[in-house]
């Protein structure tokens, strides 16, 4: 029996969707029916960015991907040079190495995640980053929105037509709005766009020809919050207010204590793959503090 089959004969898959810079308390005032439905099948939990990490995207996404904090993975800001990904590989690499023949896919508009830029990629082997659009009538925020749409369109096609074991999709628009104008109505609107995109990805999973024989673990999360006036990187509650939502086999339908470092260990558990003593995080539902 192929390794990806569990004892019931069902194949196991994981989708991780990152929403950059979405403050937890603002998320909960936005209209997010797809995230709400996901949480209803599992959980939506507030996460305080761990004191071992600054409230900066590079260190926190690296913790999500590697299961350890910045002193271990070596990413201290948005410059990934000097990283220790060779010692602490990302979740997609771990899955491919543990399961020969497995494929994974990563996509996002922020170059260091998927390209050799600023010391990246975070995900070894790289991934899809859309080309900059030719132009937009209403300025740079439209360019970012168009790139996110291109990312989600490509990820939806991959989900429908390929048998990837793990897929990572990244949306950056909320963070860019936060930097541009702060926590405004447009910031909340950007969060709602992320939710619409989550709905597109979930619909793509449901449209898969073998869906009835598959189990999917779906994880949505952010890396940090924003101050009301915009920006992050400090230690205020607004900047450290993050969140994780997840549903799938074995995930309890209640809010639970979780941390960014727990994503990788949970993915390994969901796929029936071994973890090791190098990981700081634990699978969802196993954190005691």
C-alpha positions as CSV (number, residue, x, y, z in Angstrom):
1,X,0.0,0.0,0.0
2,X,1.5,3.4,-0.9
3,X,2.9,5.3,2.1
4,X,0.5,8.2,1.7
5,X,-2.5,5.9,2.4
6,X,-3.7,5.6,6.0
7,X,-5.3,2.4,7.3
8,X,-8.7,3.4,5.8
9,X,-7.2,3.6,2.3
10,X,-7.6,7.4,2.2
11,X,-4.8,9.7,1.0
12,X,-3.7,12.5,3.3
13,X,-3.0,16.0,2.1
14,X,-2.4,19.4,3.6
15,X,-3.1,23.0,2.5
16,X,-1.5,25.9,4.4
17,X,-2.6,29.4,3.6
18,X,-0.7,32.4,5.0
19,X,-2.4,35.8,5.3
20,X,0.4,38.3,6.0
21,X,-0.1,40.9,8.7
22,X,-3.7,40.2,9.8
23,X,-4.3,41.4,13.4
24,X,-6.4,39.0,15.4
25,X,-8.9,41.4,16.8
26,X,-9.5,43.0,13.4
27,X,-9.9,39.6,11.8
28,X,-12.8,38.9,14.2
29,X,-14.6,42.0,13.1
30,X,-14.3,41.2,9.4
31,X,-16.7,39.2,7.3
32,X,-14.9,35.8,6.8
33,X,-17.5,33.1,6.2
34,X,-15.0,30.6,4.8
35,X,-12.6,31.0,7.7
36,X,-15.5,30.8,10.1
37,X,-16.6,27.5,8.5
38,X,-13.1,26.2,8.7
39,X,-13.0,27.1,12.4
40,X,-16.3,25.5,13.0
41,X,-14.9,22.2,11.8
42,X,-11.8,22.7,13.9
43,X,-10.5,25.9,15.7
44,X,-9.6,29.5,15.4
45,X,-7.1,30.5,18.1
46,X,-5.4,33.7,19.1
47,X,-1.6,33.4,18.9
48,X,0.7,35.8,20.6
49,X,3.9,36.0,18.5
50,X,6.5,34.2,20.7
51,X,8.9,36.4,22.5
52,X,11.7,34.5,20.8
53,X,10.7,36.1,17.5
54,X,10.3,39.8,16.6
55,X,7.0,40.8,14.9
56,X,8.6,40.7,11.5
57,X,7.5,38.4,8.6
58,X,10.9,36.7,7.9
59,X,11.4,35.2,11.4
60,X,7.8,34.3,11.9
61,X,7.2,32.6,8.6
62,X,10.5,30.8,9.0
63,X,9.3,29.5,12.4
64,X,6.0,28.3,10.8
65,X,8.0,26.5,8.1
66,X,10.8,25.0,10.2
67,X,9.2,24.4,13.7
68,X,11.9,26.4,15.5
69,X,12.5,30.1,16.5
70,X,14.9,32.6,15.1
71,X,18.0,31.6,17.1
72,X,17.7,28.2,15.6
73,X,16.6,29.0,12.0
74,X,18.9,32.0,11.8
75,X,16.4,34.5,10.2
76,X,16.3,37.7,12.3
77,X,14.6,40.1,9.9
78,X,13.4,40.1,6.3
79,X,16.9,39.4,5.0
80,X,17.2,35.6,5.0
81,X,20.9,35.5,4.5
82,X,22.7,33.6,7.2
83,X,19.8,31.2,7.6
84,X,20.2,27.7,9.0
85,X,17.7,26.0,6.8
86,X,20.2,23.3,6.0
87,X,20.0,22.2,9.7
88,X,16.3,23.1,10.1
89,X,14.7,22.4,6.7
90,X,11.2,23.7,5.8
91,X,8.1,21.6,6.0
92,X,7.8,21.0,2.3
93,X,11.4,19.7,2.1
94,X,10.9,17.5,5.1
95,X,7.8,15.9,3.5
96,X,9.6,15.3,0.2
97,X,12.6,13.8,2.0
98,X,10.5,11.6,4.3
99,X,8.2,10.4,1.5
100,X,10.1,9.7,-1.8
101,X,7.9,10.5,-4.8
102,X,5.8,13.0,-2.9
103,X,5.4,16.4,-4.5
104,X,4.7,19.8,-2.9
105,X,3.9,23.3,-4.1
106,X,4.5,26.8,-2.8
107,X,3.4,30.1,-4.2
108,X,3.5,33.7,-3.0
109,X,4.2,37.2,-4.2
110,X,7.0,37.9,-1.6
111,X,10.2,36.8,-3.3
112,X,12.2,35.4,-0.4
113,X,9.6,32.7,0.2
114,X,10.0,31.1,-3.2
115,X,13.0,32.7,-5.0
116,X,16.7,33.3,-4.5
117,X,16.2,36.8,-3.2
118,X,17.4,38.3,0.1
119,X,18.9,35.0,1.1
120,X,15.8,32.9,0.2
121,X,14.0,30.8,-0.7
122,X,12.5,29.8,2.6
123,X,11.1,26.8,0.8
124,X,14.0,24.9,-0.7
125,X,13.6,24.3,-4.4
126,X,11.5,27.5,-4.7
127,X,8.0,27.9,-6.0
128,X,5.7,30.1,-8.0
129,X,5.9,33.9,-7.9
130,X,3.8,35.8,-10.5
131,X,5.4,38.4,-12.7
132,X,4.6,42.0,-11.8
133,X,1.4,43.1,-13.7
134,X,1.9,45.5,-16.5
135,X,0.1,48.3,-14.6
136,X,-2.9,49.2,-12.5
137,X,-5.1,52.2,-12.7
138,X,-5.3,52.8,-8.9
139,X,-1.7,52.5,-7.9
140,X,0.5,50.0,-6.1
141,X,-2.1,48.3,-3.9
142,X,-3.8,47.2,-7.1
143,X,-0.5,45.7,-8.3
144,X,-0.3,43.7,-5.0
145,X,-3.9,42.6,-5.2
146,X,-3.3,41.4,-8.8
147,X,-0.3,39.4,-7.8
148,X,-2.2,37.7,-4.9
149,X,-5.0,36.9,-7.4
150,X,-2.4,35.3,-9.7
151,X,-1.0,33.3,-6.8
152,X,-4.4,32.0,-5.8
153,X,-5.4,31.2,-9.3
154,X,-2.3,29.1,-9.8
155,X,-2.7,27.4,-6.5
156,X,-6.3,26.5,-7.2
157,X,-5.2,24.9,-10.5
158,X,-2.6,22.9,-8.7
159,X,-5.1,21.8,-6.1
160,X,-7.6,20.6,-8.7
161,X,-5.3,18.8,-11.0
162,X,-2.2,17.7,-9.2
163,X,-1.7,15.3,-6.3
164,X,0.6,17.4,-4.1
165,X,1.0,16.2,-0.6
166,X,1.4,19.7,0.9
167,X,0.6,23.0,-0.7
168,X,1.5,26.5,0.7
169,X,-0.3,29.6,-0.6
170,X,0.6,33.1,0.6
171,X,-1.4,36.4,0.4
172,X,0.4,39.6,1.2
173,X,-2.2,42.3,0.5
174,X,-3.4,42.9,4.1
175,X,0.2,43.6,5.2
176,X,0.8,46.0,2.4
177,X,-2.4,47.9,3.2
178,X,-1.4,48.0,6.8
179,X,2.0,49.5,5.9
180,X,0.5,52.0,3.4
181,X,-2.4,53.4,5.5
182,X,-2.8,51.5,8.8
183,X,-5.7,49.6,10.2
184,X,-8.4,51.1,8.0
185,X,-11.6,50.0,6.3
186,X,-9.4,49.0,3.3
187,X,-7.3,46.8,5.7
188,X,-10.4,45.0,6.8
189,X,-11.5,44.7,3.1
190,X,-8.1,43.1,2.3
191,X,-8.8,40.5,5.1
192,X,-12.1,39.8,3.5
193,X,-10.4,39.3,0.1
194,X,-8.2,36.7,1.7
195,X,-11.2,34.9,3.0
196,X,-12.7,34.9,-0.5
197,X,-9.5,33.4,-1.8
198,X,-9.6,30.7,0.9
199,X,-13.0,29.9,-0.4
200,X,-11.6,29.5,-3.9
201,X,-8.9,27.1,-2.7
202,X,-11.4,25.0,-0.6
203,X,-13.7,24.8,-3.6
204,X,-10.7,23.6,-5.7
205,X,-10.1,20.8,-3.2
206,X,-13.8,19.8,-3.2
207,X,-13.7,19.6,-7.0
208,X,-10.9,17.1,-7.1
209,X,-11.9,13.8,-8.9
210,X,-10.7,11.6,-6.0
211,X,-12.0,13.9,-3.2
212,X,-14.2,11.2,-1.6
213,X,-11.0,9.1,-1.0
214,X,-9.0,12.0,0.4
215,X,-8.5,13.6,3.8
216,X,-7.4,17.2,3.9
217,X,-5.9,19.1,6.8
218,X,-6.3,22.9,6.1
219,X,-4.4,25.4,8.1
220,X,-4.8,29.2,7.7
221,X,-2.7,31.6,9.7
222,X,-1.0,35.0,10.0
223,X,2.5,36.0,11.1
224,X,1.9,39.2,13.1
225,X,-0.5,42.2,13.6
226,X,-0.2,45.9,13.0
227,X,-0.3,49.1,15.0
228,X,-3.5,51.1,14.4
229,X,-1.4,53.7,12.5
230,X,0.3,50.9,10.6
231,X,3.6,49.0,10.6
232,X,5.0,46.3,12.9
233,X,8.3,45.1,14.3
234,X,7.8,46.2,17.9
235,X,6.5,44.6,21.1
236,X,3.0,46.1,21.4
237,X,0.0,43.8,21.9
238,X,-1.4,45.0,18.5
239,X,1.8,43.8,16.7
240,X,2.0,40.5,18.6
241,X,-1.7,39.6,18.0
242,X,-1.7,36.8,15.5
243,X,-3.9,33.7,15.0
244,X,-4.1,30.2,13.6
245,X,-7.2,28.3,12.3
246,X,-7.2,24.7,11.3
247,X,-9.5,21.7,10.6
248,X,-8.8,18.1,9.6
249,X,-8.5,14.6,10.9
250,X,-7.7,14.5,14.6
251,X,-8.1,18.3,15.1
252,X,-10.5,19.0,18.0
253,X,-13.4,21.4,17.5
254,X,-12.4,23.9,20.1
255,X,-10.1,26.8,20.6
256,X,-6.7,25.5,21.6
257,X,-3.3,26.8,22.7
258,X,-1.1,26.9,19.6
259,X,2.1,28.6,18.3
260,X,3.6,29.3,14.9
261,X,6.2,26.6,15.7
262,X,3.4,24.0,15.9
263,X,2.5,24.1,12.2
264,X,5.3,21.8,11.0
265,X,5.0,19.2,13.7
266,X,1.2,19.0,13.1
267,X,1.7,18.6,9.3
268,X,4.1,15.7,9.9
269,X,1.6,14.1,12.3
270,X,-1.3,14.5,9.9
271,X,0.8,12.8,7.2
272,X,1.9,10.0,9.5
273,X,5.6,11.1,9.2
274,X,8.1,11.2,12.1
275,X,9.2,14.3,13.9
276,X,12.5,14.6,15.7
277,X,14.1,16.2,18.8
278,X,15.2,19.3,16.8
279,X,11.7,20.7,16.7
280,X,10.5,23.3,19.2
281,X,6.8,23.0,18.3
282,X,4.3,20.3,19.0
283,X,1.2,19.1,17.1
284,X,-2.0,21.0,17.6
285,X,-3.8,20.1,20.8
286,X,-0.6,19.0,22.6
287,X,0.7,22.4,23.8
288,X,0.2,22.9,27.6
289,X,1.3,26.5,27.8
